[in-house]
């Protein structure tokens, strides 16, 4: 694979909106890219959940640009480090995952990332690696040698460790090991660069030090901006904090979830989760500030752009039409999953659980009390309600986007 050294493209890459900082410097990276040497770079993902989400897309877009220039790109699945638990931004220790859990979580990562990265290129395919292949074989002797590269004082400087100590919370030894394990990935793969969010800066710089020590060469650390709500400062793609959009959501789910995002995250999502031209983003930013465009209309453009990336223009437009039909005209979706039950009547709680719209009766009760349940467009407020199924069946709705048809 021939490496492209076009000055304009390299300058554009180094100045990309998907980059926050470059260590040791942008100039040094630009010099390396101009040299014609094929660089090896990677981005690692610990499989702590089965979904990649919009927060990952920033890294994937950046990786694609390096791939297009002819550089070797690796998507690393942290199936070993995922079992340790990254302490980054955590004020309490993570629950350790089993080998079975991390492998199951990572099962579709390649398929999800393939919406952006090219794993089938004949000349320069993106590679997938698993860090258990070397970390799982690290001997006690080599582990001790690895530990000897850093002091407790160096490691304790991490923000989340300092905060935990101030709050009197425990720090476990396996958490001290995590940055070294991640850092050793760079040594094992002999990389020239690593891409990751700004919250991973400490870990990536540990890898930079280890590459210098073991391989006697420079390693570039390229940090990417985190997708956060500018009003709250919270990470946007969090199941616990809301706003979670999975890369494997259906077109309808993806479009609807983007439309449900807070107005203040419209511009950050345009900048970090799409390839929408910056000039057009600036126009939208001004229009939103001057209130010459309704945030809902700007969000519709965003939802179309995001859905188009992962499902194509045709399905994105269909999802937009369906959204308008369901949420503007207050109609049910055209395609609704269907189940059959043998009984002629059943409590609404049992129907919600039977239809897979809640995992338990207690969750179903909570949803009803929150006003999130409708039967044939009529709100349900009584958890003890018994529903007699008519011959045509009923449409059960939970929340704004989940529907199921139940027939006897």
N, C-alpha and C positions, 0 to 999 in steps of 0.2 A: 504493500500500500504506500503510495507516494504521499508524503506530507506536504500540505499546502502552506506556503510561506507568504501569501499575499499580504502586504502591509496593511491595507485597508481592513481586511477581514480580521486580522490579528488585533488591530487597534480597537475594532468594534467589540471583539470578544473580551479583551482586557477591561474595557469600559462598560461592559454589560450591566444592565439594570439588575441582573440576577446575582451580581457579585457585591459583597459588602467590603471585605478587605482581602489583601493578598500578602502573604508572608513569604520571603523577606520584603518584597516590594513589587508593584506592578511592572516597573521597568525591567527587573530581573526576569520576570515571567515572559514579558514581551521579547526580551533578548533570546530566551530559550526557545520560544515558538518560532522566531525568525531564523534560528540556526539550522532548521531542517531536520533536527534530531527528533525521532519519534518518541514522544513522552508516554509513559504509562501512568494513568491516574484512575482513582476509584472513588466511589461513594458507598458507604456502608449503611445498612438498615438492619437493626435488631428486630427479629420477628416477635414482638410483644403483642401484636394484634394481627388478624388475618387481612387487614386492609392497608393498602397505601392510600394516602389522601392528598388533597390539594396542597397541603403543606410540603409534600415531597416533590411536587411538580417543579418547583424552582430549581432544585438540584438536577432533576431529570432534563429540563430544558438546557441547562448549562452543559451537562454531559453530552447532550446531542451535538452542541456546537463544537466541542473538542473532537467528537467522532467524525463530524463532517470535514474537519481539517486533517483527518487521517491519523489521529493519535489513538493509542490503545486505551480503551475504556472498560472498566470492570465494575459490575454491580455486585457488591459483596453482601452476602446474607450472613449476619452475625449469629449463626445458630449456636455457637459456643458462648460468645459474650452475652447473648440474650438470656442464657441460663444464669449468668452472674447478676445481671441487672445494672444498667447504667444509672449512677446516682445523680446525673445532671439534673439540676433544678428540682431535686426531690428533697423535701424536708423530713422524709421518713424512708426507711429502706424499702426497696421494691420486693414483692413476693417473687422468690426464685421460680423460674419456669422449668418444666421437665423437658427432656429431649423430644419426647413425643409432641408436646405442646408447641415448641418452636418450629418443628418440622411441619406440623399441620398448619400453623399460622403462615408459614412462608410458601406454602404449596402453590399459590397463584401469583406470587410476586412478579415472576418473569412475564406472565401474561398481562398483568396490570401495567407494568413499566413499558411493555412493548407498544403501548399506544403512543409513546413518545420516542423511545429508543429503538434502534434497528438491530435486532438480534440475528437477523437472517441475511445481512449484507454478505455478498460473496467476497468482497475485498477487505472489509473491516468490521466484522460483527462485534457487538458488545458481548463481553464474556460474563458469565455468572460463576461466582466462587463462594464456597462456604468455609468460614474460618475454623471450624472444628477440625479441618484436615491438617492444620499445623498446630493449633492451640491444644487440640486433644492429644497430640503426641509430644507435647513439650515435657521434657524430663524434669525431675526435681532439681537436678544440677543446673540445667539451663534456666529454670525458673528463678533459682537463687541468683544466678548471674544477671538475669533481667532485673530483678528487684534491686540489685546493687547499684543500678544507674540513677536511682532517685532516693531522696531522703524523705522522712516523714514530714519535715518542715515544708518541703516543696509541695507535697501533696495536700497538706492541710490548708494551703492558701486558697484552695477552691472555694468559691463563694458559698456553695450550699453546705460545705463542711463547717465553715466558720459560723454560719447561721445556726446550724444544728448544735454546735458546741455552746453558743450563747444561750440557746434555748434548753440546754441540758439534755439533748437527745443523743441517742447512741449512734456511733459510726462503726460499721462492721468491717472486718479486715478484707472480706471479698470485695467491698466497695473501693478500698484502696487499690486493689489489684486491677480494677476495671480499666483505668486509663493506660496502664502498662500493657494490658491484653490488646486493647484497641491499637495502641502504638506499635505493638509487635506485628500487627497485620501489615503495616507498611513495609516492615523489614522482610517478612515472609514473601510478600508479592513483589518486592524490589521496586516499589513505585517511585515515581518522580513527583507526584502531586496527589493531594486528597481534597475532595470537595465535601463540605458539610455546613450545617447551620451554625450561626454565631454561638449558639449554646454548646457547640462541640469544640470550640476553639482550644480549650485547655487540653482535651484528649488528643486533638490533632497535632498540637505543638509538642506533646509528649512523643508522638510518633516521629515528628521532625527531628527531635533530639536523638531518638534511637536510630534513625536512618543515618545520621551523622556518625554515630558511634560504631554501628555494625557495618554499614555499607560505605562509609567515608564519602558521602555525597550529599548534595542539597535535596531537600524535599520541599516543594511548594505547598503551602496551606491556603486554600481558597475558601473563604467563608461566604455563606449566602444569607441574605436577610431572612429573619423569621416572620412568618405571617401572623401578625398580632392585631388585636382590636385597638386602634389608636386612642380610644376613649378610656378603656379599662386597663390596657397594657397586658391583657391575658392572651395566651396563645389561642389562635382562632380554631385550629383543627384539633379540638379536644372533645371526646365523647362526654366527659364530665361537665365541660363548660359550654357545650352546644356549638353549632356551626360546623359539624363534622360532615365533610363530603368525601365519600370513598371513590376511588378511581374505578371501582367495579360496580358502582350504582347504575341502575338502569337509566336510560335517557330521561324518563319521567321523574324518577327520584332525584337525579342529579339536577335537573332544571328546577324542580320544586325546592330543593334544599338551598340552592343559590338564591332563589327568589325570597327565601325566608331569612337570609342573612341581614344583619343590622345595616342600616344605611351608611354608617361611618366606615364600613369595611369595603365599600364598593371600589374605591380607588386602589387601596392596597391589593385587592384581589385582581384587578385589571393588570397592575404592574407585575405581580409575582406569579400569577396563575394562568396567564394568557400570553399570547404573542401579539396582542392588539398594539398597533403603532403608538409610540409615545406621544406623537403630535396629537393624535385623536384622544388619548387619555388626558392630555393637558386641556383640550377643549372641553371634555366632560367635567374635569375638575373645576374649571372656571364657571361652567354652566350650573353646576351643583351649588357653587358658592353664591352665585348671583340669583339662584333659584329660578333660572330660565328653563330648567328641565326638572321634571318630577323624578325623585330618586327611584321610584318604581320603574320608570321607563329606562333609566340608566342601568338598573339592575337586570332588566329584561335583556339588554344588549350583552351584559356580562354573562348571564345564564346561557344565552345562545352561544357565545364564544367558548365558554367552558365545555358545554355539552358537545359542541362541534368537534373539539379536540379529541374527545374520547369515543364519540359515536358517529361522527360525520354530519355534514350539513343537513341531509334529508331527515335523519332521525331527530336532530336538534330542532328543526322547524316543526316536526310532528309533535315533539314534546311541548313546544311553545303553544301550539294550537290546543293541545289537550289541557295545558295549564289554564289557558284563558277560558276554556269551556267549563272546567271543573270549579275554578276559583272565582271567576268573574260572573259566569252565568249560573253558578251554584248547582251544576249538574254532576252526575256521577260519571266516572271515566267510561270510555267505550269498551275497554277490555278489562274485565275484573276477574280475578281468580274465583273459582267456584268449588264448593264442597257440598256433599249431601249427608244428611243425617236421617236416621230411621224414625226417630221420635217426632210426633206432631207438634210438640211444644217443649220448650227448654228455657231455663233462666237466661237472662241476658249475659250474666257473668260466665255461665258455661259456654254460651255461643262465642263469646269473645276469645276464650281460651281454646275452644275447639277449632276456631277459625285461624288460630296462630297469631292473633293480634295482641296477645298478652301471654307472658310465660307462666302466670299463676292467677288464681282467683283473687288474691290480695292485690296484685297489680291491676287486674281488671276493675276491681272495686275502686281503686285510687283513680283510674282513668275516668270512671263514671262520675265520681265526686268532683273531679276537676272540670267537668263539662265537656269532655273530649269524645263522647260516644254518641253516635246517631244511628237510628234505625229508619231506613227509607226517608232520610233527610230530616227526621224529627229527633230532637235532642232527648236523651235519656238521663234522668236524674235519680231514678230509684234503682239501687243495685239489686233489689229483690224482685224486680219486674220479671214476669213470666211471659214469654212471647210465643203465640200460636202461629205456626208457619202456614201461610196461605199456599195455595197450589203453585203460584208463580214464584214463591220464595221471597226472601227479603235481601236488601243490601245493607250490610253492617259496615259502619264507618268509624274508625278510631283515629283521632287527630285529623290533620288536613289532607294527608296523602295515602292513608291505608284503607283499602276497601276490600270487602269479600262478599260474594253472593252465596247465600245459604239456602239450599232447597231440600225438601224431604223426598 
